[in-house]
Amino acid sequence: MSWTEFWNSDTPIYVNERHKLLHYRLIARDIIKLLPSPDMRVLDYGCGEALSAGDIAAKCRSLTLVDAAPRVREKLGERFAPVANITVASPEDIAARPAGSFDLIVINSVLQYLTKDEAAALFAVLREKLSPGGHLILADILQPGMSPLADVKALLGFGWTGGFLGAACLGLVRTALSDYRKLRGQLGLTHYSEGEIVATLAGAGFSARRQRPNIGHNQDRMLIIAEPAPAQARVEPAAAAV
């Protein structure tokens, strides 16, 4: 099983419906905070179920939701069909879009499921899809040395404030016995240091910096904001990391 196949099925990641609802509501709220104007063309790449995408769409010119899992896209299409400025697309659809199609691209809690080569290739594609003054936001990035206990602590804290602590405790047990745990052991998760992700983005033609807070409930993870760099400023990742 690949990560895409996993997310294309019913998953144990959300401990109950309240957890899922609050999770997507918080993500939407945090993305809205990063919108500099209501005239933005926004791309949410690897959006998942995006239950609160309508809140984001109400604050921007257009919102494109992208997910690699066909089943997720089908649900998104049904849920947001009545919203005129929301479009659901596949990664292949985005690769075919004209240059400069978006003013803001958000990739939240996705990089851990991509290899570093896959991520570098994706950054190069998305660099061309950004408008000259556009921004790429990479959020919820795992850093080296992070203990799984940090994620457990963050979830329990979110469960406490969100009113689903009991379900969170049971959900941790269910996740430990699930395909997610097995797949994580087989495929692993990708981690980046701040310097490494900035250097990788530089190789794809971006100038990048870290910003706080992170999107979502887990502040042990990292958020990076990148913008297209002048053509002469592009460097190879290995050179940038020296």
JOTASUL-V905690 format. One record per residue. N is the residue number from 1. PHI is phi in degrees with one decimal (999 if undefined). Layout:
n=N phi=PHI
n=N phi=PHI
//
This chain:
n=1 phi=999
n=2 phi=-94.4
n=3 phi=-62.6
n=4 phi=-63.0
n=5 phi=-64.9
n=6 phi=-62.4
n=7 phi=-73.0
n=8 phi=-83.2
n=9 phi=-116.9
n=10 phi=-69.2
n=11 phi=-118.1
n=12 phi=-94.9
n=13 phi=-63.4
n=14 phi=-94.6
n=15 phi=-73.2
n=16 phi=-162.8
n=17 phi=-66.6
n=18 phi=-64.1
n=19 phi=-57.7
n=20 phi=-61.8
n=21 phi=-61.3
n=22 phi=-67.2
n=23 phi=-58.8
n=24 phi=-72.5
n=25 phi=-64.9
n=26 phi=-67.4
n=27 phi=-61.4
n=28 phi=-60.5
n=29 phi=-59.3
n=30 phi=-71.2
n=31 phi=-66.1
n=32 phi=-58.3
n=33 phi=-62.4
n=34 phi=-93.3
n=35 phi=-82.6
n=36 phi=-75.5
n=37 phi=-157.3
n=38 phi=-79.3
n=39 phi=-98.4
n=40 phi=-82.3
n=41 phi=-96.0
n=42 phi=-108.1
n=43 phi=-119.9
n=44 phi=-104.9
n=45 phi=-97.5
n=46 phi=79.3
n=47 phi=-76.6
n=48 phi=66.5
n=49 phi=-75.2
n=50 phi=46.7
n=51 phi=-59.3
n=52 phi=-106.4
n=53 phi=-60.7
n=54 phi=-61.0
n=55 phi=-65.8
n=56 phi=-67.9
n=57 phi=-59.5
n=58 phi=-71.4
n=59 phi=-113.2
n=60 phi=-143.5
n=61 phi=-69.5
n=62 phi=-151.6
n=63 phi=-133.6
n=64 phi=-108.3
n=65 phi=-102.5
n=66 phi=-124.1
n=67 phi=-146.3
n=68 phi=-76.4
n=69 phi=-85.2
n=70 phi=-58.1
n=71 phi=-64.6
n=72 phi=-64.6
n=73 phi=-61.4
n=74 phi=-61.4
n=75 phi=-64.1
n=76 phi=-62.2
n=77 phi=-60.2
n=78 phi=-69.1
n=79 phi=-68.0
n=80 phi=-108.8
n=81 phi=-54.2
n=82 phi=-74.8
n=83 phi=-93.4
n=84 phi=-63.6
n=85 phi=-101.4
n=86 phi=-110.5
n=87 phi=-120.9
n=88 phi=-106.6
n=89 phi=-142.7
n=90 phi=-96.6
n=91 phi=-57.1
n=92 phi=-65.8
n=93 phi=-60.4
n=94 phi=-67.2
n=95 phi=-60.9
n=96 phi=-90.3
n=97 phi=-69.0
n=98 phi=-65.1
n=99 phi=-61.2
n=100 phi=72.1
n=101 phi=-75.7
n=102 phi=-132.6
n=103 phi=-101.0
n=104 phi=-144.9
n=105 phi=-120.1
n=106 phi=-114.3
n=107 phi=-123.3
n=108 phi=-110.0
n=109 phi=55.9
n=110 phi=-121.5
n=111 phi=-60.2
n=112 phi=-66.5
n=113 phi=-99.2
n=114 phi=-112.0
n=115 phi=-69.6
n=116 phi=-67.4
n=117 phi=-67.7
n=118 phi=-62.8
n=119 phi=-65.2
n=120 phi=-61.9
n=121 phi=-65.6
n=122 phi=-64.7
n=123 phi=-60.1
n=124 phi=-64.5
n=125 phi=-64.8
n=126 phi=-70.5
n=127 phi=-56.6
n=128 phi=-75.3
n=129 phi=-84.5
n=130 phi=-82.2
n=131 phi=-67.9
n=132 phi=-53.2
n=133 phi=-99.5
n=134 phi=-79.2
n=135 phi=-134.0
n=136 phi=-110.6
n=137 phi=-113.8
n=138 phi=-108.7
n=139 phi=-127.2
n=140 phi=62.6
n=141 phi=-84.0
n=142 phi=-74.7
n=143 phi=-104.8
n=144 phi=-58.7
n=145 phi=83.4
n=146 phi=-69.9
n=147 phi=-81.8
n=148 phi=-55.9
n=149 phi=-64.4
n=150 phi=-64.9
n=151 phi=-67.4
n=152 phi=-61.7
n=153 phi=-60.4
n=154 phi=-64.2
n=155 phi=-65.4
n=156 phi=-64.9
n=157 phi=-64.4
n=158 phi=-65.7
n=159 phi=-65.0
n=160 phi=-64.8
n=161 phi=-72.8
n=162 phi=-92.3
n=163 phi=80.7
n=164 phi=-133.9
n=165 phi=-61.0
n=166 phi=-60.0
n=167 phi=-64.7
n=168 phi=-64.0
n=169 phi=-62.0
n=170 phi=-66.3
n=171 phi=-64.7
n=172 phi=-63.4
n=173 phi=-66.1
n=174 phi=-63.6
n=175 phi=-64.6
n=176 phi=-62.1
n=177 phi=-101.6
n=178 phi=-97.0
n=179 phi=-63.9
n=180 phi=-60.3
n=181 phi=-61.7
n=182 phi=-64.8
n=183 phi=-68.2
n=184 phi=-60.9
n=185 phi=-69.3
n=186 phi=-78.0
n=187 phi=-96.8
n=188 phi=75.2
n=189 phi=-122.5
n=190 phi=-89.0
n=191 phi=-116.7
n=192 phi=-134.7
n=193 phi=-80.3
n=194 phi=-58.5
n=195 phi=-63.6
n=196 phi=-68.1
n=197 phi=-69.4
n=198 phi=-64.0
n=199 phi=-67.1
n=200 phi=-62.0
n=201 phi=-66.7
n=202 phi=-61.0
n=203 phi=-65.6
n=204 phi=-96.3
n=205 phi=95.6
n=206 phi=-115.6
n=207 phi=-105.1
n=208 phi=-135.0
n=209 phi=-151.1
n=210 phi=-83.6
n=211 phi=-139.8
n=212 phi=-118.6
n=213 phi=-83.8
n=214 phi=-71.9
n=215 phi=-72.4
n=216 phi=92.0
n=217 phi=-90.8
n=218 phi=-101.2
n=219 phi=-85.2
n=220 phi=-80.1
n=221 phi=-96.3
n=222 phi=-113.3
n=223 phi=-119.7
n=224 phi=-123.5
n=225 phi=-111.9
n=226 phi=-127.2
n=227 phi=-138.5
n=228 phi=-58.3
n=229 phi=-90.6
n=230 phi=-55.2
n=231 phi=-54.3
n=232 phi=-73.2
n=233 phi=-91.0
n=234 phi=-67.6
n=235 phi=-132.8
n=236 phi=-75.5
n=237 phi=-54.7
n=238 phi=-63.3
n=239 phi=-68.5
n=240 phi=-68.2
n=241 phi=-82.7
n=242 phi=-68.2
//
